[in-house]
């Protein structure tokens, strides 16, 4: 019986480690998506270059 309880403890510990890794990765993915989705062309802040004779929206770097 001792072996069974040890393996359950190891399994529970491993599950906790994996859950922490999943949570960390979810946070990283959400951060990366936020960075990617935020104003990629700088049009709202005026950081995007202007093109002569073209509309000032609907283009991206």
C-alpha positions in Angstrom: 0.0 0.0 0.0 2.9 2.4 0.6 3.9 2.3 -3.1 0.4 3.2 -4.2 0.2 6.3 -1.9 3.7 7.4 -3.0 2.7 7.2 -6.6 -0.5 9.1 -6.0 1.6 11.8 -4.2 4.0 12.0 -7.1 1.1 12.2 -9.5 -0.5 14.9 -7.6 2.7 16.9 -7.4 3.3 16.4 -11.1 -0.2 17.6 -11.9 0.4 20.7 -9.8 3.6 21.4 -11.7 1.9 21.0 -15.0 -1.0 23.2 -14.0 1.4 25.9 -13.0 3.2 25.6 -16.4 -0.2 25.8 -18.2 -1.1 28.9 -16.3 2.2 30.5 -17.0 1.9 29.7 -20.7 -1.7 31.1 -20.8 -0.5 34.3 -19.3 2.3 34.5 -21.9 0.0 33.8 -24.8 -2.4 36.5 -23.6 0.4 39.0 -23.2 1.7 38.2 -26.7 -1.8 38.5 -28.3 -2.3 41.8 -26.6 1.0 43.1 -27.9 0.3 41.8 -31.4 -3.3 43.2 -31.5 -2.5 46.6 -30.1 -2.2 49.2 -32.9 0.4 47.4 -35.1 0.6 50.3 -37.6 0.8 53.2 -35.2 -2.0 55.0 -37.0 -3.8 56.2 -33.9 -0.7 57.6 -32.3 0.6 59.2 -35.4 3.7 57.0 -35.4 2.9 55.4 -38.8 4.4 57.0 -41.8 2.1 58.9 -44.2 1.9 58.0 -47.9 1.2 60.8 -50.3 -2.0 60.5 -52.3 -3.3 57.5 -50.2 -5.9 57.4 -47.5 -4.6 57.7 -43.9 -6.3 54.5 -42.7 -6.6 50.8 -43.6 -2.9 50.1 -44.1 -0.4 48.4 -41.9 3.3 48.2 -41.7 
